[in-house]
Amino acid sequence: MVNRGGANLVKRAPAFSRDGKRLLVCTACTVTVYSVQTGEVLTVLKGHTGVVTSVVVVPVASICHCWTAGMDGTARFWDFAAGALIRTVEVGHPIVSMVIPALCTPWGVEEKPQDKKRPSIAFMSVGWKKEGKEEDGMLGRVISYDLATGQQIKAHLGKTEVPRPLFVSPGGGLIGMTDVNRVWIWMVPQNGFKDGRTVPNLRLHHTKLMTILAFDSSETRVAAGDVTGRILIWENVGDRAFASIADGVERTEKKSSLKAIGGGDKRQASGGVRKRDDAAALTTYHWHASEVKSLVFTVDGVYLMSGGMEGVLVMWQLETGKRNYLPRLGGPLAAISPSIHPSLYALACEDNSVKLLNIGTMEVERHIQGIFPSFPTPKSLKLPPLMVSIDPAEGNIVIATHNLSLQFYDIASDKHIAEVQVTPRNYVIGSRDEMGDDGPSTCVTHVAFSADGSCLATVDLRIAQQGIGGGACLKFWERQPGKIRFTVNTLIDEPHDISALSFHPSELMAVTCSDTNFKVWVPQARRSSKSSWRCRSVGTYRGRRMLAASFSPDGSLLAVAASELVTLWNPATNSLVRVLSNTFTSSTHPLSPIHHLAFVKQSNCLVTGSSHFRSLLTVWDLSTLSVRWSLSTSVESLTVDPVQANFAVLIGPSRADPGDREWTPWNKDGVIALFDVQTPTPLQFWTVRDAFNGVLMFNPVPQSLAETATSGNEERNNSMMVDSMVPSKRKLTYITGSREFVVFNPYQTDEEQPEQEHSVVRNVAEPVDVSSGFTALYGKAVQPKKNLDAPVEVLSALSRAPWGTLLDGPSHVLPSLSVVGIPFMDSLMKKRTEQT
């Protein structure tokens, strides 16, 4: 494994170190520590085998320690300055959320290492499933754990239908949770727990589904947000329920810094409180148009900050009700985290970015950007668009984003590099104008680069609204010297409904495909200005759907997929050379249309694949115009080695209906298989997760190295020389459907691979032998010395009966009838004899 990254930075709230110099962010199964000053990665905490859900920092500035919890059912103690794991506590249940009240001290108070510690009790919201039995139909539990002894405390807390996130007050005196239209609040005993004793608690009620909760520093004011955009603030919460605790210690009543509206400091029955909730008054604020996703009080309790789907930070002045706004943050606000500095906050936005905000100046001082998240494509698209590519000039991956831009991302350093706006526009996040009944109204569907990276082509699609408007726009861009910057050279409105886009390997020539034809585009020089792109030729074949296209390595041949056929064209004359048809094709059971097509380097082979029902992975020998070998499998993505005669495919779940864009498989896992064109037995294979809509790409190698490696003798025994010439350039990039990525060398042996504990791609277990019709006839074939056989059941769904797959193959490799007939009839007679 070489590198992995692209994890979601904002699924959980980030946490500042006590000295305010580091920011800890949950990134999948790890915790990434960033520098607040520079935004660079300082260290990565690796050890969890499940997604990390919580980070709790020890409140001592001189010690860089923290607790983390994850879905692997463990809580771990770290030195995050050194990146070292100190201790692991096995909980035994997936931890959705964890808070440790003893480590919650107000940001203005510094705790010293020699101070007397409160009991190190952790409250956890866990997924509860005991020996397959679900008690009372509940799937969530709130439990308490003694981290010092590693034992669960038998104190009753609560049950929920699903695990809910927990929230803790700044001083650690209260713990809360939203559950449908209720708020649960527990008071933390200051002198520890006793087994079997009920923890003092209360409930607050609302008529809508509540999503977020926040406590102020006085621990008497509670704020909650709901799905309609309302913010509710309860005053003097817990005056009755928390008047005293079980050990007889009276609770000092804390008065709110703000008098309850309409009630002052006195409790009134008509204060808007529902169902006799334990609160003096209830105040409602409303500005957000949809769900409130984040809430936090300032340290002094004067302001309340909120965020929602609009991508706007709202600062409420609680005494007057006035509002201040910080708009255009790029995405919905998922979380707001305070730091030791009263004016510095971390805003986690759902565009996968963390922004460090100074509320004194209302300016973003630092921006940490991950890979932009995936977004739903228009439902009217019949095929998943190709929204990911690799810049051959810089080696960065290029991803189409939700805001009609291209993100350039360095996969080596897991860092955002640049952003190019394809179609500028002003919009409100989550508005009806952006998301119509058919999905997004506008999106970038295709991205492609020329061989040297000097030219970029994009396709942005506008969906017609109620039959009005709509259409595609093809743009050709020129790279400018210096930084990553592109300018539009040519803009073509309504070229045709583009389903594929590809560039010539050596010339400035591009081809686009649609449902009925394909077009070849070339630049044309003009007298008064620079050259611009024009359509030079158009091709079609019997009205069939053109869904994929690729140029041969020398550019002398253009292959275009016409439904289940492959048409070969001369790109110079636009003349049809040959049509390739698979022998599996029949009128009653037609094959799925070809969606993936590529020429294999250092060979006379062409590989095709499809991803729908009755899909095939086929290798064509162009020297004989016949099928070399074929496998029944669903191909999610296809890429060829830039140097050798190898290719890799991402095998995912088969799509039942080509036109059903809403269909999603129940199991999104898949297999990456590396093939040689000579044999259908994979050279290497790996199981991967989230393969649905995933992308697989070989990283481009420098043109000089590729030419040197491919010159001279082209025999197979030269492959070792090629590997030694460009060992560090032979990388394979896999991007999951959720846009996490992993970069690895597919030619490394198992001994050269590092530990698989932190890897997205892992080796499959020992292959399982699957019988076939040929095995029944001729016996088990002699296996090669190297154990490289792939699990056949992953590549094709074979019948359990040995005769079921006897005829699954090209006609030129099938056994003759004289050889098959007698053994086949004998097997039938034996079965009939056994039944009688």
N, C-alpha and C positions, 0 to 999 in steps of 0.2 A: 504494500500500500504506500502511495506517495503522499497524497494529500486529500483531505476532505473538508468541507465547509458548506457555507450557504444556509446554515441553520436559522431558524426563526429566532429573532432577538427579542421579540415583544410578547411572546406567549405568556410569560410571567413578568411580574414587576421587577425592575432592576433594584439593586441595593448599593448604597454608597458605603465605603469604608469609613471607620470612625474619624479618621483624619481628613476625610473629604478628598483624598488624592486618587482614589481608585473607584471604579464602578464595576460591580459584579453583575453579569448578565447570564441568565439561563439560556444555553444554546444546545437544545436537544439533550443528549446524554452527558454533556459537559457543562462547566461553568467557565465563561471567558472573562478574564479580568482586564479591563481597559484603563488607560491612563486618562484622568479627567483633563489634564493639561494639554495632551497631544492627541488623544483619541486613538492611540496605537495599542495593540494587544501586548500586554505585559506577560501574562501566563494563562494557561488553560488547565483547569482542574479536571483530570480524567480518572474515572474509577467507577462511576455509576453504570450499570448495564441497562437501565431504563431512563426514560425522560426525567430530567431534573425539574421539580415543580416548585421548590422553595429555597431561598437563601436567607439565612439569619446571621448577621454580623455581630461579633462580640464587641460590646461598647467600650473598648479600651483603645485609645489612640496609639499606644506604644506596642500593641500586640495585633498582628494581622491574622486573626483566627475567625472562622465562620463555621456554621452548621449548614448542611444541605440535606434535602430529602428528595426522593424520587419514586417513580412508579415501579422500581425494582424492589420496593419494600424495605429500604435501608435508609438510615440517617447517618451522615458521615461528617466527621470533624476534620477541618483542614487548617493548614498554614498557607493562606492564599498568596503570601508574598513569595514563598519558596515553591509553591505548587505541590506541597507534600501532604499526603493523607496521614492523619494522626490516629483516628479511631473510627470504627464502624459499629453501628448498633443495628441489629437485625430486628425489624418490626414484624415482618411476616405478612403484611398487607400493603397493597399499592397506596402510597401516600400522595394524595391529591393536593394537600396544603398542610403546612406546619408553621406554628408560631411558638415562640419561647418567651413568655412574659418576663422571666428573670433577666433577659438580655435586652429588655426595652426600657431605656432610660431616656428622658427628654433630651433633645439635641443640645440644649443649652447647659446640660449637666454632664460633667466628665466623671466617669467611674474609674476609680483607681484599682489596680490589680489586688492590693491588700485589703480592699473593702470587704466587709462581710457579705457573702453571697446568699441570695435567696435560693430556695430549692430549684434545681435545674430541671423543671418540669416542662415538657413540650406537649402542646395540644396539637392533635393531628386529625385531619379529616381523611378517612381512608375508605377504600373500597372493601366491603366486608362480604366474604363468602366463605363460610365455614363448612368444610367437607361436603361441598355441593349443595348445602341446605341454606336457603334464604329465609331468615327469620322474619316473620310478619311482612314479607314481601319487600323488605327494605334492603337497599344495596349500599347505603352509605352509613358510616358511623363516625362519631366524634369521640375520640379516645384521648387519654392522657398517658404520657410515658415518662418515666424517670430516666433521664439520660445518664445520670451518674451510675446507676446500678444496671441499666439496660432492661428494666422490668416494667410491664404495663401496670398502671394503677387501676384498681377495680373501683373506680368512681364513675357513677352514672352521669353521662353528659347529654347525649342525644342520638336520635336515629333520623335519617333522611332517605328519601326515595333514591337519590343519587348523591355521590359525594359533592359537597359544596366547598368553595374556598372560605378560609377563615381570615378574620381581620382582628387586629389587636390595637389597643389604645397606645398612645405614645409613652405613657408611663407604665404600661403592662398591667394595669388594674382590671381591665375589662377585655373580654374576647367576644366577638360577634360573628354572625353568619346570617346570610339571607337564604330563606327557604320559601320559594314561591311568593306568596304575598305576606310573609311574616319575617320578622327579624328576631333572631335568638341572641340573647346577651347573657354571658356568664361572668360572675365576679370571681376573680382569682384569689383563693385563700393565701394570705400573706405568710402563714406559718406552715404551709404544706398541706397535703391531702391525707385523709384517712380512708382506708379501704371500705367500700360499701356506702360511703356517705355521699349524699346528693350535693352537687355543687350549686350554690345559689344562682338562680337564673330568672329571667323574665322574657316576655315576648311583646313585641310591638307589631301592630297590624296595619294593613293597607288593602286597598281594593284592587290594586294592579300588581303585576309581577315585578318584583324588585330585583335589581341586578348588581348593585354595588353598595358598600357601606363604609363609613368613616367616623372616627372619634376625634373630638378635640382634646387639647392637653388637659383640660379640667376634668375630663371623664364624666361630665354631666350632660353633655350635648352630643347627640348622635344624628348623623345625616345619612340619608339613603336615596338612591336614584332608582327610577322605574323605567319600564320599556316605552312609556309614552313621552319621556323627556322631562318629567317632573322631578323635583328635588324636595324631599321632606326633611325637616329638621325638628327633632324632639328636644325640648328643654327640660332640665332637671330630671334626667332619666334615673330611675332606681331609688328614689327617695324612700319608698316603702319596702321594696324587696331587699335592698342592700343596706337597710338601716343598721343591721348588726349581722355578724357572721357567727358560725356555729361555735367558735372558741371563746365567745363572749367579748371580743374586742370590738368596741363601738367604732363605726365608720364615721370619720369626720366628714360632715356634709360639705360638699364643695359647691359653691354658688357659681353660676355661669357668669362670665364677664359681661354678658349682654342680658338685660332684663327680658323675660319672655313677653312677646308682643301680646298686649291685652291682659296680661296677668301679673306683671311685675315679678316679685319673688314669691308670690302666693299662688298656691295651687287653685285652679278653677276647674269646675266640672265642664264648663263650656269652652275649653281652650282648643277645640278641634281634635282632641284625642279620641281615638276609636276604641270601643270595647273595653273601656276602663283601663287602658294601658297605663303603666306606671311612669307617667311623664306629666309635667305641668302644662305644657302647651305644645301645639304642633303648627308649624309654619310651612307653607308650600311655596316654592319658587318654580317658575316655568319659563324657559327660553328655548331649550333644545327641542328640535322637531321630532326626534326619535330617541332611541335608547341612550340612557346615560351610562357611560362605560367606565368613568374614572371620577373619583372624588378625593379631596384631601383638604384639611384645614391648615392654615398657616400656623406657625409656632405661637403667635400671640393670640390666635383665635379671632382676629378681626376679619379675615377674609376666608372665603371658601372657594377653592378652585375646582372646576368641573370640565369634563370633556366628553364628547360623544361622536356620533357618526359624521358630524359636519366638518371635522378637522379644525375646530376652533376651540381655543382655550378661553374659558369664561371665568373671570374673577369677580365674585360676588362680595360686595361690602355689606356685611350682615346687618349693621346698624341702620343703614339707610336704604338698602336694597338696590343700590346702584351697581352697574356692571361695567367692567372693562373687558376688551376682547383682544385676542391675538389670533388672527385668521391665517389661512393658507399654510397650515402646518404639514400638508402633504398626505394626510390620511387620518382616519378616526383615531382618537386618543384612547389607547388601551389601558394605560396606567400613568400615574404621577407619583414620583418618589422624592421625598425631601432629603436634604443633606445637612451636614453640620453648619453650613453657612445659611443663614435665614433667607437669603435671596436666591440661592441656587437650587434648582429642581431638575429632575430628569423626566422628560416626557417620552413615553414609549408610544410610537405611532404605528398603526397597522400597515403602513407601507414598508415595514421592517426596518425602521430607523429609530434611533434614540437621540433625542435632542436635549442638550444641556442649556436650560433657560435661566436667565437672570431676570427675576420678576421686578427688580428695581428699575431696570432700563427696558424691560420687555423685549429683549433681544436674545436670539439664539447664539450662544458663545461657541458651541461645539456641536458637530453633527457626526454621528456614527451610523453609517448606512450599510445594511446588509443587502442581499439579493432581493429585489422587488418580488413580492409574492405572486403566485399564479392567480389568474382571474378567470371567471367563466367566459367562454367564447360564445358568440351568437349561435343560437340553436339552429338557425337556418343553414349553417355550414355543414356540409355532408361529411367532411373529413376534418380531423384535428389539424389546425394550422401549424406551420413550421415557424415557431416564434423564437427559436434559439439557434444561434450560429456561433462560429469561432472566427475571430479576426485573424487572418493569416499573417498580417504584418506585425502584430504585437502579441498574439497568442492569448488574448483575452476572450472570454465568452461574452456574447452579445445577446441580450434578452429583451424582448418586447414587453413593455410595462402597461399597466392599466391606464396611465395618463398619456398614452399615445407617444411615448418616447422609447429610445433604445438605451439600455444600461450596459456600459462596458465594465466588466468585473474581472479583476485579476485573480485567477484560481490558484496561483502559487502563494500569494500572501493573504488570500481570502479577504479582499478589500475592494471597495467601490472605487472606480477610476474616473469615469466620466459619464455624462448623460447627453444624448442627442435628441432633441425634440423633433419628432417626425411631422406632427400636425399641431401647431400651437392652438390652444383654445382656453377659455376661462370657464370653469364649471364648479358647481357645488358638489362636494363628495356625497355620494349616496342619494343624489337627487333623481327625480323621475326622468330628467333629460338625459342622464347618463345611462340609466338602466331601464330599458323598455320591457315589453312583454316577451320579446324574443331574445332577451339578454342584453348585453351592452349595445348601444346604438352605433358605436364606432370603435374599432380596434385595429391594431397592426397584426396582420395575419402571416406575412412572410418576410424573411430577412435572408439576404445572401450577399457574399463578397466575391469579387474577382480573385483570380489566383494570387496576385501580388498584393491584394488589399487596397489598391488605389481607388477602386470603385465599389460603391455600395448600392444595392437595390432593395427597395422596400415596397410593400403593398399594404395600404390601409383601406379598410372596408367600411362603408357606411350602409347601415341597414335601413331599408325603407320603412317609414312610419305611416301606417294606414294606407299603404300603396303609393305614398308620395316620397320623392327623393330616393336616396340610396345609390349604390354603385361603388366601384373600386377605383383606386388611384394608384398608379405605378410611378415610382420616383427613382431616378438615378442620381446618385450623390458622388461628388468628388472629394477626396481626402485632401485637406490642407496641410502644409508643412508645419512642423512643431508639435503642439499638443493634439490630442484626439479631437479633431474638429472637421465636420463635413458640411459642404454647401450643396444645395440642390442644383444639379445641372439640367435635368429635363423632368418635366412633370406631365404625365399622360393620364388624362381623365377618361374613364370608361374604356380601358383597353380591351378587356373581356373578363369574365368571371374566372379569376386566376386560382388554380388549384395546385400549381407547382411552379417553382422558380429555380433556375440553375444557370451557372456561368460556364463559359468555355475555359479549358485548363490553361491556355496560353495566350489567347487573344481577347480583346474586348468585345465579347459577344455573349448574349444572354438569350435564354429561351423561357417562355411562359406557357403553361398549359391551361386549358379550360375544359368544360364538359364536351365540347364539340371539335376543338382544333387546338393547334399550338402555333405560337408566333416566335420568330427569331428577330432579335433586336440588335442593332449595331449602331455605333456612333457615326455621324456624318459631319464632315467639316463644312463650315460656312465661311463666307468671305468677311462678313462684318463682325462676327463674334466667334466664340469658341465652338467646338463641335458639340452637337446635341444628338441624342439618341432617337432612332426612328425604327419603325417596323420594316424589315427588309423582305420577309416572306411569311407565308401562312401555309400550314399543312393540316390535312385531315385524313382520316381513314374510315370510310363507310359510316360516318356519323357516330362512331364509338367515343366513349368518354376518355379523354386524355388526362390522366391523373398523376403521372410522374415522368420525368425526363432526366437524361444524363448524357454527357459527352464522354467519348472514349479518352484514354490518357493522352493520345497524340492529337486529339481534336478532329480526326478525320471522319468520325462516325457519331451520329446522334441517335440515341435510343429513346423512344417515346412509348410509354405504356398506353395501349388502347384497350380499355377494359381488361380482359384476361389475356390479351395478345401483346406481343412485343413487336413494334415496328422499327426498322432500322433505316435511317435516312442519311443522305449525304448533305451535311450542313452548308457546303459551298454552293451546290446547285439546287438544294431543296428537293431532291428526287428520292423516291422510295427505292430502297435497295432490297430489302427482304422483310418478310413477316414470319415471326416465330410463334408457333402454336403448341401448347402443351397437350400431350395425349390424354390427360385426365379430362379435358373439356368434353362435355356432352350437352345435348339440348335439354335433357331432363334434369341433370344435376350440373349446372354450370359452376365454374370456379368463381371465387371472389375476385373482383377487379384488383389489378396490381397497383399497390400504393407506394412501394419502395423499389428503386431500381438503381443500380450502380455497376460500373465497369471495375473489374479487379485488376490491380497493377501487376506487371510482370507475368501476365497470362493472356490467353485469348478467351477469357471467360466473362460472362455477364451474370450477375446475381439479381434475382427479383424476389419480392415477398409481398404478402398481403396480410391484413389483420382482421378480416371478417370471417364469417362462416365459410367452410370449405376453402381455407387458406392454405397456401403452399410456400415453402422456401425452395427456390429452384436455382440451380447453377447451369447456365447454358454454355456449351462449347461452340464458339463462333466459327472455329475452323471447320467443324462438321455440321454446323447449324442444327444441333441436336441437344437434348437434355443430358448433361453429364450425371447429375444426381438430383434427387428431390426429396423433401421432407414435408410431412403434413404438420404444420405448426403456424401459430399466429405470430407475425412479426410486428413488433411495436416500433422498432427503429433499426436502421441498417447503416453501417459505415464500413469503409474499406481501408486497409492499411496503406499509407502513402508510399511505402517502399516495397513491401513483399506481396506475394500472391495469397494474402490472407484477408479475411473480413470477419467482422463481429456483428452479431444480431442481438437485439433485446427481445426476448420471447415473453410475451405477456398474455393476459387472458383474451380469449377470442371474443370479438364483438359480434353479438348475435344478429344485429340488424345494421347494415351500413348507414341507413338514414336516421337511426335512433341516436341523437346526440345527447339525450338525457340518460341513456343507459350507463350504469357503472357496475363493475363486477363486485361481488362480495369479497373476493380475495384479489388484492391488487399486487401481490408478489409476483416475481418473474425470475427469469434466468438470463444471464449474459453468457453467450457461447461464442468462442473463437474457432473459426473454421479455416481449413485449407481447401482450396478449390478441388483437390484431387479426391477427397473422401468426405462422406457425411458424418464421420466420427469427429466430434469436436476435439481440438487440441487442448483447450482449457474451458472450464465452465464455472460460473459462480451464481449462487442464488442471491437475489436482491429484493428489497422491499420497495413498495410504491412504484411499480413498473408501469402502471396504467398512465398513459400520456407521457411516459419518460422519453428521454433522448439520449442516444449513444453516439459519440463522436471521437474519432482519432484526432489527436492534436496534430496540426500541420508541422512539418519539418522545414527548415530553411531550404530554399530551392537549390542552393549549391550542394548541400549535403545529399539531397535526394537524387540530383543528377549524377553525383559521383558514385553513390551507392548502387544506382541502377545501370551504370555503364559497364561495358565489358561483357564477360560471359554471363549468360542468363540462366545457367543450369541451376537445379535445385541445391546443389552442394555449395552454392555461393551464399546461401542464406545466413550462415554463421558469420561470414565476412561482413554482410550487411548489418547484422546485429551489433558487431563490434565497432562499426564505423559511427553509428548514431544510437548508442545505447540509452542516452539520457533523453532522446527526443521521441522515443517510442512509447507514448503515453495514451491511455484511453480514458476519456471523460464520460462519466455517467451522471446525468441530471435527472433526478426523480420527478414524479408528477407534482410534488410540492416544492420543487426547485432547490432541494439540497443537492450537493454534488460530491462526487468522489473521483479522484484522478489516480490511476494506478498503471503499472507496467504489466500488460497481459502476458509477457514472455518470461516473467520471473518464475523461478521454481518455488516450491513450497518452502524450501530452506531459506530462500532469500526474502520471503515475505515477513514483515514484522508481525507483532502480535495482532490477532484478529479481534481483540476485545473491544477496540474502539472503531472498528471498521463497519462501513455500510455494506460493503461487498465481502462476502465470506465464502469459503469453499463448501461445496456440497459434501454430504457424507458419502460413504462408499456406494457406487452405483448398484442399482437393483437389476438383476437379470430378468428380461421379459422375453417369453417365448414367442416365436413367429412361425409362419407356415414353412419357411425355408429350413428352420431348425427341425421341424417335424419330419421333413423329407430327407435332409442330408445329415442330420445330427448337428451338434454344436460346433461352430466354426472355431478354428485355431485362433487363440487370442494373441495379440502382439505382446512383446516383452514388457513394454511400458503400459501401465494400467491407465489408459486415457479414455476408456469408454464412457460415454455420457449416459445418464439415466434416461432410457428411451421413453419412459412414461412421461417425462417432462416435455419431450420434443413432439410427441404425437400420441394421441389416445388410441392405443391398440386394443383390439378385441381380445377377450380372455381366451376364446377358442383359437387354437394354433392355426386353423384354416382361415380365420377372419381377415388376416392381412396378407394372404398369399398373393393376391392380385393387386395389392397396393404398390404400384411401381410403374415406371415407364415400360412400354411394350417391348423395347429391345433388350430388357434385362429379365423378362419373365421366362420361366421354364416352359418347355414345350408341353403340349397336351399329352403326348405319349408318356412322358415322365410323370406328370401330375395325376393323370386319370386313374391308374390302377391303385396307387396308395390312397387316393382320396376315396374311391369306392370301397376299398377294404376298411377304412376307418368308419364309414357309415354302416357297413354290415356289422362290424364289431359292436357299435353302439346299439343297433337294433337287437342283436343277440343278447346283450347285457340287460336290456329292458324286458325281454321275454323271459 
